[in-house]
Amino acid sequence: MRFMSFILGLFAAATAAQPAATGPVVRLDGYRVVRVEIESADDVETMLGFGADQWSHHIPVGGSADFMIAPEMVDALDGSGLVYEVAIENVQEAVDAENARLRGGDGGGARGWFADFKRLDEINDYMDVLAAGSPDIAEVVELGMSIQGRPVRGLRITNDAYGEAACKPSVLYNATQHAREWISPMVAMYAADRLLAGYGVDQAMTDLVDRTEILIVPVVNPDGYTYTWTTYRYWRKNRRNNGGGSYGVDLNRNWGYAWGNNNGSSGDKWSDIYRGTAPFSEPETQHLRDWSNSRPRLAAQVDLHSYGQWVLWPWGYTGSQPPYAQTFATLGNEIRQIILSVHNRSYTAGQAYTLLYPVSGGALDWFLGGADAINYTVELRGSDFVLPPNQIIPNGEEVFPALVHFAQWALANRSAPGDFNMDAKIDTLDVLSFLNAWNNNEPRGDFNGDGSINTHDVLAFLNAWNAGC
Ligand SMILES: [Zn+2]
């Protein structure tokens, strides 16, 4: 019951704080962000009933959540009895300050590309620069066009001259399904930049690039992202014309697994969590799905968002245990620990649904339920979607090693079973490597996983080896 009324509250978000679809820049003079103590689902309903724009991706019941409210809502909030503090006094000031800095800046200049946030064309240019700088291991791929005709681009990082493509686990890191989350494409680009810089220098990274295929898509939603730079800084959805003056589908409610489950999405086209007219109705989600389906060994995926510092795993639409529950928990906590170890930033790790409010039609459920990939949603830094540019590099520094660790997990656990030494090819070295493990009673020698190491394992291994990748 608690969740039900909670969900109804989410539906009430409907016409909240919708900016003009077209026309001049949307201003937010006097708009505040308030951090409200949420003691029950009714509190969320109350906020959304005011027409507040929910900024916190995730609302832990019994915690607090951020909402943007229009000046005229303040009296109603004060009268509601809800306990809150003002996190941002005037949202427009934050936007103005960001604008002034970006206009006056040199795009980073001598301080480097990661010194400040970047427009879509700048991100695309830098992807080209990175690919041109590492032509043997990186290429720009166009996954398809957005609804307004902008390419959805990714940097594909792998050494095609090494091993066999069919043997390599594929890993997808994508960002910016939600347009206003500007830190997310920066962290994605940081990861691409560091991975390419590490090739041939760092053995672990070299192995990773040789033996896996990694696709980094910094901006899944190029139309929405562009709109946040030109017109409305806090736009979230894509730019689908829904008719009647309504724009946008929430791409992270449009994925085709348990789509439309009423836990955590909306059928109202004005809602910020509008799921669209059908599963995968949007070209942007279709493109990621199609690339993922085209991979022989899709293994792992991370969806970067902001903000709140969370590491979340499926399911989002139900509290049931996911397949691979133990793997999700172990690896998720390792990711959390790695992030913590860099700059002492604490991210909260857990299953999305049980930790937070429900999400349905999210990427995290499709990548598990529709593509059998281990995946996480990582919410990055910030107490606002607008955040100081000096957060970019530290956020990249703490998340990059976690992404590397996850890709290494994929290599170790999702290589072809016959590729025993995980070098992306099946040859006699795999036989030697297996027999060695088998002889030494190593856990991996129990190839058929029946708890004992015997000749059945040899037969099982040889079958897998024969089958190839
Ligand atoms: Zn998001």
Residues whose N, C-alpha, C, O or C-beta is under 5 A from the ligand:
A	BS01	ZN	H178 H305 S306
